[in-house]
Amino acid sequence: MLDSADLSDRIAEILEAHRSLEGPLLPILHDVQAAFGHIPQAAVPQIAKALNLSKAEVHGVVTFYHDFRDMPAGRHVLKLCRAEACQAMGADRVAGAVKAALGIDWHETTPDGRVTLEPVFCLGLCACGPAAMVDGRLVGRCDAGIVAEVAE
């Protein structure tokens, strides 16, 4: 884990890399998350000050966009589609089985840090529902066996 000085230095590097951009908040947040696996709370004031924004404005953007995290994710991220087409193909049944198998609910991580479960609304695989995304890889026609795949 980085200490606060290392965190501050790395954030400063990211801010400097985006200095010439107009409206750089989103690219900065993406790079911070890529560097740390989440947006550390300690980064928010530093980003806000550099961009002449309030901490509330930066926090608002972080919490508005679902792909930004304020806590590290598990080693694997399982996203299950919750859109209507996938629901019509049994996504609710798959979601229930996955939650039961992992012992977690949406937006939670297993106690061993292995899997984070997230809902998403349309992965663009409507004809192949129910759909999921495992560590950025799309999976169509998934069933509760998706948990076994994530565990591998």
Number of C-alpha atoms within 10 A of each C-alpha: 6 9 7 11 9 11 18 16 11 17 23 15 13 19 22 12 14 15 14 9 9 7 11 14 19 14 15 19 23 17 19 23 18 11 14 16 17 20 22 15 11 12 19 19 16 17 23 17 12 12 15 9 14 14 15 12 12 21 16 11 14 21 13 10 10 11 13 18 16 15 12 15 19 18 16 17 18 23 25 28 26 21 19 15 18 25 18 12 18 17 25 16 13 21 23 12 17 22 16 12 13 18 12 16 17 13 12 17 22 16 12 8 13 15 23 23 24 20 18 17 12 18 20 13 17 18 12 15 25 30 30 29 20 18 14 11 9 14 19 17 17 20 19 17 12 19 19 10 9 15 11 5
